[in-house]
Amino acid sequence: MSYGTTLFAHIAHTKLQSQIEDTAVEALGYILTQSPTARRALTDFLSGEDFDIGYIHRVATWKRDEKGAIPDLVCFDEYNSNHVLIEAKFFADLTKNQPNQYLRQLQINRKKQPAALLFIAPESRLESLWPYLCERAREEKPKIELSIISDSGELRSASISDGKHRLLLTSWAALLGSMETQACEDGDTVAVGDLKQLRGLTDDANPDPYISWSQEELRSKFARRMEGLRRLVEDAIDHGNSAGFLKRGNVAAGGAGGFGRSIQIGRMKAWFGIEVFSWAKFHSTPLWLRLDGDGHGQLKGNELTERMFSPGRGWSFRVPIELPPGVEYAEILSSVVRRLKSIALQLEPDSIATADEYSDIRHLQGGADRMDPYAFLPWRPEELEPNIAQQVTGLHGTIDEVARRGKVAGILQHTRAAPRQEGFGQSIRFGDLRAWLGIHLGAWARHGHTPLWLVFENDEEPQLADVTAPVHEVDWKRCIPIDVPPDAKSEKAVISAVDRLKSIADQLKGSNGRQPAQRQT
């Protein structure tokens, strides 16, 4: 049953859209604090035949440990010892402390007493998030020893070291459903009502599911528009740098895949570029300014605070930079530059050099010509709606699932989520070769018909004599298209991609001992 129409869910998603994850944590903490039944249900949910977590006496949200790590929820036993740490996830990636810092914290604080680190995520993320959690733990130095107890079902679990500590992963639906069942049995009507309200929020906050692509949508026009935006980002930053209202930094991926640069605007470190994730979730534009910290208090009382979005606690704020639809490159560039300059003036009025606002823009108008044959394409209003961005982010889960199944089948020897400037993807080991599987906007724009590509790293020379798939060189890398069947559901898209990878792997084995094929351009 879905509770997506609850009052709490409606208010959270309309008024607290940039703080959904924090709101869910606060709500869960409140329910556990107010309801002994909910705490007992959580204890029973975490415990098993050979693992008893013990009584949960109280719960605190965002309690910082001695090394600065801040779990979402900390549960304490009757002796005031923290024995359960909970991390709530929706669409955010793992932080640098997760899970290893928290597992170390439990090992130090609890030693040989039972303790658990529980991650809660949407059901659609369990298949990809669980192996990622385990892989991160195993890569810790010194290594954290894991013994898998269950890697399927509603509760994934692994035993740590001496068996007294557990790494766990479950879904919001499974945990809240278990707590609601217990509250109904105990007649705790207040907790039942609160849990239904929270279920409404969590059911509606799932990452966007896979959305099928039509034959027309799989053509290269969208990718060409995205490639044109890369030049727009560079030209806008170049103008701001020469005009003195920002400083140009290095190219860096943005969010879950996206092109942009680190910059300094005012005295604030920032990033400007294309961020598909924020486009899909928060506002109808692919261009975003990410503000990385406010050490000088420049945002206090600023109109930007009313326009900013944050994916969750610990994430930097984003400011949407609107993209005017239906106009040519010079007008779009002028609009973006003016918006960036107005933000710079708000952040640091005295630091802006006086400059002719339009002279450099006229100089940069030739930027569109530099992109031939992939010149800037104007955007229609409907193309700026979040739908297409949601289709792209829906592919993220498909990529993760393809990588997981490829690893289970022995096609891939190593997988790790790795967003790049080209798009979201997974770094993989493909036989003896290092490669990357993901959305490659550049290859899609140039060669059409599919967003998914297998990309071999720069220093790899795959022997492709027996590979029947087309091989293209894009940005000096060998790229093979992985077709997305038009109008296919998620499962069909996954199966098709895994089968294509297996075919390529078998063909690569047949090329062993031969000279590398000639590169195609």
N, C-alpha and C positions, 0 to 999 in steps of 0.2 A: 504493500500500500504506500502511496506517496502522500506526504503531508505538505507538498510544495505551495499550497494556497493558504497556509496559516498566516495570521496577522504578523507574527514575529518575522517570518520569512519575507513577507511583503515589505515591512519597514526596513529590515536589514538590507535587502537588495535594492531598495530605492534611495535610502538615506545614508547607508553605511557601506556602499558598494566597494569602497577601497579598503575596508577593514573586516571583510567577511570572516577570515580565518581567526582574527583576534576576537571577534564577536562570538564565534562558536566556542572558543576556549573559555571565555568568560561565562557563557551560558552553561557549559559542562561543569566548570568549577562551582558555579552557584548551585546547580542541581546536586552535585556530590556533597557540598557543604550542608545543604538544607535537609537532605534525605538520607537517613541511615539505611533505608531499603536500597537506594541507589548505590551506596558504598558497598553494601553486602553483595549486591548483584555484580559489581565490578570485581570484588574479591573472588566470587565463584567463577566468573568468566575467565580470570587469569589463572586460577588454580587448576590442578589436574590430579590424577591418581598418585603421582610421585612428586608433586610440586604444590606446596601450600604457601601462598604468599602471606597469609596471616591477615589480621584485622586492619582495616584502614580507619584510622581514628579521625584524621582531619586532612584537608586538602588546601594547598596554596597555589596560586597562579604566578608564574614568572618569578621564581625565587632564584636569585643569582648564587652560583656556587663560588668556592674560593678561587677558582681559576677564571671566573667571569662568564662561564656558560650559563645560559638561562633557559631551562626546560619550560615548556608551556604549562605543565601541571606537575606538582610534586605531591605525592601521597606519603603521609607519616603514620607510623604505627603508634601504639599506646605509650611507647617509650620515647616518642618524638624523634625516631630515626626514620629518615626518608628511604622507603623500600620500594616505591614504584615511581618511575618517571614516565610522563606521557608527553608525546609530541603529536600535535594535530596537524594534518596536512590536507590541503585540497589540491591546488595546482602548483604550489611552490616547490622548488627543488630542495634537496638536502643542503644544510649549511655545513661549514667546515667542521663543526663540532659533532655532527651526526653521522653515525651513531657512536663513534669511538670515544669521544670525550665523556659522554654520558655513561657508557659502559664502564669506563675506567673509574668514574665517580662512584658507581655502585660497588665496584670491586674494592675500592678503598674504604668506603663508608660501611659496607655491610660484611665484607670479608666472607665468612662461610655461612652467613645467614641468607635466607631466601630474598631475592630482589628481582625486579623486572623492569625492562625498558620497553614500553609499548608505543608503537606508532599506529595512529588512526588515519585512514585515508579513504577516498572514494573506492568503491568496489572495482571500478574500471582500472584503477592504478595498481591493484595488488600484484598482478602477474609481472609487471615490469619493476615495481618498487622493491619487492622482496629479494630477488637476486642481487639488485643493486645494493641494498643494505648489507647483505651477507658478504658481497665482494669487498665493500668498503671496510668491513670489520677485519676481513682476512688480510687486507693490504696494510693494516696498521703495523707500525714498528714500535715496540715488539709486537709480533703477530698475536691477534686475538683468536683463540681456538674456538671453533664453532662445531657443534654436533647437531645436524638438522633433525628435528623431531617431526615436523610437518611442514611441507612446502606447497600445500594445496588446502582448499576449504576456506571456511570463514575466519580461522585463526591460524596464521603461519607462526611457527615457533622454532627456536634453536637454543640449545643449552650452551652456556659459556663456562669454560674451564672446568671447575669441580662439580658442575651440575646444579649448583645452588642459584645461579643467575640465568635469566632468560632474556633473549631478544625476541619480541613479539610484534606481529603486524596483524591488524584486523581492519574491517570496514566500519564506517560510521553506522551503516544500516544494521550490521550484525551486533555491534556493541549496544547501541541505543535500543534496538529491538529486544535484546536480552534484558536490559534494565527495565524497559517498559513492561515486559511480561512479569517480572518479579514484582514490580510496583502494583500491577493489577491483582496479582495473587494476594498481596499483603493489604489491599484496599487503600493504598497510598494514592488517593485521587489527585492530590496536588502535584506529586511527582509525575503521575501519568500525563497530566495536562502540560507540565513543563517539558517533558520528554517529547511529546507530540509537536510542540512548538519548535524545539530544536531539530527534530527530524525534518520539519518543513524547511528549515534553513539548509541543513546538510544535503537533503535530497536535491534541492535546487541549485546547490553550489558545486555539483560534480563538474569535472573538466568536460569540455565540449566533446561529445561522442564523435566517432567517425561519421562524416557526411559524404555520401557518394558524389562523385564528380561526373558531370555530363561530358559527352564527347567534345562539345564546344569549349567547356571550361578547361579541359586538358590541353588545349592548344596553347601556344606560347604567349598569347597577348597579355595575360596577367603577369607572367614572369618578365616580359619586356617592360611593362609599366614599372615593376619593382626595380628592374635594372636601371631605368631612367631616374628613379628616385635616388639611386646611389650618387649619380652625378649631381643631382639637386643638393643633396646633403653636402657633398664636397664643395660645390660652388658657394653655398650659403656660408659654410665655415670659412672658406677662403676670403670672402668679402668681409665677414665679421672680424677676421684676423687683421686684414689690411686696414679696416676702418678703426680698429683699436678697441672694439667693445667685447671681444673675446680672444682667447688664445687657443691656437690649434694644438691638439695632442695626437696620440697614436690611434691607429685604427683598432677597434675592439668590437667583438660581437656584443649584441644587445639582447638581454633577456633570453628567451628560448630560441635563439637564432635571429639574427638581424644585423644589418650593416650600420655602422656609425663610427664616431670618433670621440675619444675623451677630449674635453675642452675645459677651459676655465672661463667662467662668465661672471662678471663682477669680481669678487674674490672667492667665488664658490667653485669647487671642483664639480664637474658635470659631465654628461655624455649626451650627444645629440645624434639622432639617426632614426632608422626604421626599426620598429619593435612590434612584430606581429602579435605577440602575446597581449600587450596592452591595448592594441587596436581591437582585438577580438573581445576583450573583457570590459573595457571602460569607455571608449569614445571612438567616434567614426573618423579616424585618421590614422595613417600608418606612421606619421612622424611624431617623435616624442623627445622631450628634453628631460633627462633624468638628473636630479639634483642630489649629489652625493655628500650630504652633510651640510650643517648650517652652524659652523663654529663661531661665526661673527654675528649671529642673530639677525641676518638679513631678511629672513622670511617673516619676522614678527610684524603683524599689522599689514602685511602685504596682500594685494589682491590675488596673488598667485595661490594663496592658501585655500581660496575658494574653488580653484580649478585643478588642484593636484589630486592624484590618485596614488594609492600604495597597494601593492598586491598582498601585503601582510606585514606583521611585526618583523622588524629587522631589515625590511626592504626599503630602498630609497624611494622618495616621492617622484612621480612622473607628472609632467605638464604637457598636455596635448598641444601640438602645433598644427593648426588647421591647414588643410590643403584645398585651395579654391578649385572647385570642379569646373570643367568645360572651358578652361582658358589655356593660353599658350605658355611656353616655358618662361619667357621673360617676366610675365605677370605673376606666375607662381613663385619664381625666385624672388621677385621684389616683395611679395607678401610675406614669405618665410623670413627674409632678412629683416623686414620691419618688425615682425613679431619678436624675433630674437633680440633685436636692439631694444625694443620696449621692455623686455624682461631684464636685460642688462642694466638699463637705466633705473628700474625699480630696485634692483639688488645693490647697485653701487653708482649713484648718480654722478659723483665727482670723478669717476675713473674713465668716463667715456670721452674718447678723443673726438673733436669736432671734425666732421668729414662730409663731403657731398654724398648724400644718401644714394644718389642714382648713378653717379659716374662709374663706379666700379661695377654696378649691375649691368650697365650698357656694355662694359668691357667683357662681362661674363656671359652675355647673351649667346655668344658663339658656342657655349657649352653643349647645346643640343647638336650642333653640327659635328662635334667631336665624337658623338656616339654612333654615327652612321655605321652599319645599317640598323642599329637598334636605338633610333632617336627617341627622345622623350615623347610619350603619348599622353595627351590630356586625359584626365579622369572624369567619368560621368558621375553624377551624384549617387546613383545606385551602387557604383563600384566602390564607393567609400564607406558603405554600410559594413557592419561587422561580419556579415554572412561569409564572405570569401575568406576573411581572416580566420573565422571559426573553422572553415573547411581545412585551412592549412594547419591550425593547431590540432584539429582532429586527426591529421596524419601523424602527429607526434606519437600518439598511443599506438598507431599501427606500426610505426618504425620500431618502437620498443618491443612490441609483440613479435615482430619478424625476427629481431635480434635474439630474443629469448628462445623462440622455437628453433632458430638456426643453430644456436649453441647446444640445445638439448639434442638435436639431430646430428650433431658432430660436424655440421657444415662450417660453423664459426667456432674458433678456439678461444676467443676473448671478446667481450663486449663491454662498452662503457659509454654512457650518455655523454655526448660532446657537441654542444651547439657551436656553430661556426658562423662566420660572416655570410656564408652561402645559404645557411638555414639550419634547422634542427637536424641532428643525426646521432649516430652511434659510431665511435671508434671501434674497429673490429680487427681480429686476426682471421684472415681468409686463407687457410692453408698456412704456408710459410710467409705470406705477404701481409703487410700492414695496409689497411684500407679504412674507408669511411663510408657508411651507408646512411643516406639522408636526403633531405630536400636541397637540391642544388639549383638555385635560381638562375645562375649564369648558364649552366648547361641546358636547363629548361628553356630559357629565352632564345638560345642560339639554335637548338636542335629539336625543340617542340615535343609535344604529345605526352610527356610524363614529368611530374615533379621529382620522382625518386630516382636516385643514381647511386651506383657503386663507383667510388672514387679511390684510385690507388695513390698512395703517398708519393711525394716528389722523388724520393730516392729509391722507389721500387721500380723494377723492370719486369712486369709480368710477361710470361711467355704466352702469347695469345694466338698461336698458330691454329689451334683447333677451336677457338671460340667463334661461334657463328653469330653472336650478337654484335651489333655495330659498336665500334670503339671510337670515341671522339677525344681529342685533346682540348681541354678547356683550362686556361690559366696554367699551362705546362703540366697538367695532370691527366692521366688516362682515365676516362669516364665511360661507364657502360650503363645504358638506361635500364631501369627496372620498371616495366610497364604497370600502370594502374588501370585495371579494367573499367571502362566507363559504366556508370550506373550500378557499380558493384556494391554490395553490403560489406561491412567491415571484415567478416570472416573470409569472404571470397577474395578480398584484396590481400589479406595476410597470406592465405594459401598460395595465391598467384605469385606473390613476391618470394616466398620461401622456395617454391618450385623453381623460380628463375635463378635464384642463388645456387640451388643444388645443381642445376644444369650447367651454370658457369663454372662451379667448383669441379664438376666431373670433366668438363672440357679443358680446364687448366691442368688437371692431372695428366690428361692425354698429351699436353704440350711439353711435358718435362723432357729436358735434354735437348730441346730445339732452340734455335735462335729466337730472340724477341721479334714479334711482328713489327712491320713498319708502322709508324705512327700515322694516324689519319688526322687531318685538320678540317 
